[in-house]
Amino acid sequence: GVTYILMDTSQRRRRRTLQKVEIDFPVPGFVMDIKNLMSEWIKPTYTTFADMRGIWEDMNFSYIQDGRLGINTPKEYTLLLFSSAYSYLFVNDFKVRVGVIYLLYLLYWSQILRPREHIPVTIVLWDELRVLLQEIYESHSYPDALAIWKKLREKELFLFYAEISVIPPPPMFPDFRKSELTPEIIQTDTLNGVIDIQAILNAAQNYERARMARQELGLSSGLSVINQNLAEEMQKLLDENARTRNNQ
């Protein structure tokens, strides 16, 4: 399976929390797409926002907005894109972190939703952005990052959320700052905003009702494409993970 470290960036206690949850799911395609974009950006030849935009255009990256994860609404999917971008704030590489500002800007303006969704942010993420901006200012590098940030602020494109679950980048970026994010487990569903167990259960139940209705009408019920036990199995996994933490 794929091990995700899901960060609850809740403002409760203004603390960052970590919880390891091993889920036998493939890495979502949009996560890999963003990883590929950032992998290209960190090459020494790229240093400006124009460079990042050039990479974006060469990869036809705006098509990422056309994606959708199963039961996620367009709004939920858009928020997942922003959440995945935020994960690179926690990589031990200054240039990668600068790329987050460019990425947020490009993701916002390439949206197909109208009106566009604001860029979600929590107090924890806001603090991380402020730290990054101070580092940029003191380094006297990436002046266009400061200009992009100014545009984001002036147009009031951020919207504060109580919490956002952030999926860290795939293994290509091994220096994810796990050691700096002191685990403080709190009672919260850290899969919120990433995988909605109740929504999966509802989808399975709706599918089963539709399948049974077609059978009663003598129509083909189609393939059994939904695992009826998926939500239950995931909930058991979370419960086991919680018991393991409590016993540590």
Buried (B, 14 or more C-beta within 10 A) or exposed (E): EEEBBBBBBBBBEEBBBBBBBEBEEEBBEBBBBBBBBBBBBBEEEBBEBEBBBEBBEEBEBBEBBEBBBEBBEBEBBBBBBBBBBBBBBBBEEBBBBBBBBBBBBBBBEBBEEEEBBBBBBBBBBBBBBEEBBEBBEEEEEBEBBEEBBEEBEEEEBBEEBEBBBBBBBBEEBEEBEBEEBEBEBEEBBBBBBBBBBEBBBEBBEEBBEEBEEEEEEEEEBEEEEBEEEBBBEBBEBBEEBBEEEEEE
